[in-house]
Amino acid sequence: MKVKVNQDACIGCGACVAICEEQFEINEEGLSEAKEEEVKTELEESVRNAAETCPTSAIEVE
């Protein structure tokens, strides 16, 4: 599974970081980004939850 954050859609609310801080972080611009594109198996459920919770649907999961 892969994940990325669409920087044009992200508003930097931090919900994804609160849900899965192992995978997401807030960058210098105040927007969320994935720490790694590849998602560890044990984090997949949390990453999907973060994507579903994102208010702007900025998290893209493959």
Backbone as CSV, one residue per row, in Angstrom:
resi,resn,N_x,N_y,N_z,CA_x,CA_y,CA_z,C_x,C_y,C_z
1,MET,0.840,-1.167,0.000,0.000,0.000,0.000,0.892,1.239,0.000
2,LYS,0.475,2.247,-0.777,1.206,3.507,-0.847,0.268,4.647,-0.465
3,VAL,0.867,5.731,0.054,0.071,6.888,0.448,0.825,8.168,0.114
4,LYS,0.079,9.186,-0.270,0.659,10.511,-0.445,-0.401,11.550,-0.100
5,VAL,0.057,12.761,0.182,-0.842,13.852,0.533,-0.790,14.887,-0.575
6,ASN,-1.947,15.218,-1.125,-2.056,16.248,-2.149,-1.878,17.602,-1.464
7,GLN,-0.731,18.220,-1.669,-0.409,19.480,-1.012,-1.347,20.622,-1.419
8,ASP,-1.907,20.555,-2.624,-2.844,21.596,-3.068,-4.173,21.509,-2.333
9,ALA,-4.541,20.319,-1.869,-5.822,20.129,-1.186,-5.693,20.218,0.337
10,CYS,-4.512,19.948,0.866,-4.301,19.914,2.317,-4.468,21.300,2.934
11,ILE,-5.143,21.340,4.089,-5.299,22.601,4.822,-4.510,22.585,6.129
12,GLY,-3.789,21.506,6.374,-2.931,21.418,7.555,-3.672,21.309,8.872
13,CYS,-4.834,20.680,8.865,-5.622,20.577,10.099,-4.995,19.632,11.120
14,GLY,-4.172,18.695,10.657,-3.470,17.794,11.562,-4.237,16.555,11.980
15,ALA,-5.419,16.335,11.431,-6.199,15.146,11.804,-5.436,13.865,11.483
16,CYS,-4.770,13.828,10.345,-4.038,12.621,9.961,-2.886,12.346,10.918
17,VAL,-2.217,13.392,11.368,-1.119,13.228,12.324,-1.664,12.701,13.650
18,ALA,-2.810,13.224,14.063,-3.422,12.767,15.314,-3.814,11.296,15.233
19,ILE,-4.230,10.854,14.064,-4.667,9.470,13.880,-3.486,8.523,13.682
20,CYS,-2.476,8.969,12.931,-1.350,8.078,12.606,-0.051,8.880,12.503
21,GLU,0.460,9.277,13.653,1.689,10.078,13.654,2.904,9.300,13.167
22,GLU,2.807,7.970,13.113,3.911,7.168,12.591,4.062,7.360,11.077
23,GLN,2.973,7.755,10.391,2.990,7.868,8.935,2.956,9.310,8.443
24,PHE,2.333,10.211,9.208,2.151,11.589,8.746,2.852,12.583,9.663
25,GLU,3.257,13.716,9.084,3.846,14.808,9.843,3.459,16.129,9.185
26,ILE,3.579,17.204,9.932,3.334,18.536,9.390,4.676,19.104,8.941
27,ASN,4.731,19.579,7.695,5.996,20.080,7.147,6.187,21.564,7.458
28,GLU,7.257,22.141,6.949,7.599,23.541,7.225,6.551,24.529,6.717
29,GLU,5.782,24.123,5.718,4.729,24.981,5.180,3.429,24.866,5.972
30,GLY,3.432,24.013,7.001,2.235,23.818,7.813,1.237,22.848,7.220
31,LEU,1.679,22.063,6.242,0.817,21.084,5.588,1.280,19.680,5.947
32,SER,0.368,18.742,5.839,0.688,17.355,6.138,1.439,16.723,4.979
33,GLU,2.287,15.771,5.317,2.939,14.958,4.299,3.214,13.579,4.882
34,ALA,3.329,12.614,3.987,3.640,11.254,4.419,5.134,11.162,4.695
35,LYS,5.485,10.543,5.818,6.903,10.350,6.146,7.545,9.387,5.161
36,GLU,6.787,8.378,4.761,7.231,7.371,3.794,6.080,7.127,2.828
37,GLU,6.384,6.884,1.557,5.329,6.573,0.586,4.765,5.173,0.840
38,GLU,5.651,4.230,1.135,5.225,2.861,1.434,4.699,2.792,2.865
39,VAL,3.539,2.166,3.030,2.915,2.043,4.344,3.214,0.659,4.912
40,LYS,3.696,0.617,6.145,3.931,-0.659,6.808,2.596,-1.345,7.045
41,THR,2.593,-2.646,6.941,1.372,-3.434,7.078,0.607,-3.104,8.349
42,GLU,1.312,-2.950,9.458,0.643,-2.689,10.730,0.019,-1.293,10.812
43,LEU,0.344,-0.415,9.863,-0.223,0.945,9.861,-1.334,1.142,8.834
44,GLU,-1.603,0.140,8.016,-2.560,0.294,6.922,-3.942,0.729,7.399
45,GLU,-4.449,0.130,8.448,-5.780,0.481,8.944,-5.812,1.938,9.419
46,SER,-4.792,2.372,10.127,-4.731,3.752,10.610,-4.627,4.743,9.455
47,VAL,-3.858,4.390,8.431,-3.712,5.268,7.266,-5.042,5.387,6.525
48,ARG,-5.746,4.288,6.371,-7.075,4.348,5.729,-8.030,5.213,6.548
49,ASN,-7.985,5.075,7.855,-8.817,5.874,8.742,-8.482,7.360,8.591
50,ALA,-7.199,7.686,8.522,-6.778,9.070,8.335,-7.288,9.621,7.006
51,ALA,-7.217,8.800,5.953,-7.698,9.237,4.638,-9.198,9.499,4.667
52,GLU,-9.943,8.642,5.337,-11.397,8.819,5.431,-11.770,10.030,6.277
53,THR,-10.939,10.362,7.246,-11.209,11.464,8.168,-10.795,12.819,7.603
54,CYS,-9.879,12.831,6.660,-9.365,14.091,6.103,-10.511,14.947,5.562
55,PRO,-10.667,16.186,6.068,-11.794,17.027,5.660,-11.741,17.489,4.204
56,THR,-10.575,17.429,3.585,-10.473,17.863,2.189,-10.132,16.713,1.240
57,SER,-10.146,15.484,1.748,-9.800,14.289,0.956,-8.444,14.425,0.284
58,ALA,-7.483,15.021,0.996,-6.153,15.247,0.449,-5.255,14.019,0.482
59,ILE,-5.633,13.004,1.254,-4.797,11.807,1.377,-5.201,10.795,0.323
60,GLU,-4.224,10.424,-0.496,-4.456,9.486,-1.580,-3.806,8.151,-1.245
61,VAL,-4.615,7.096,-1.210,-4.143,5.752,-0.870,-4.251,4.866,-2.101
62,GLU,-3.172,4.125,-2.376,-3.166,3.182,-3.504,-2.997,1.776,-2.981
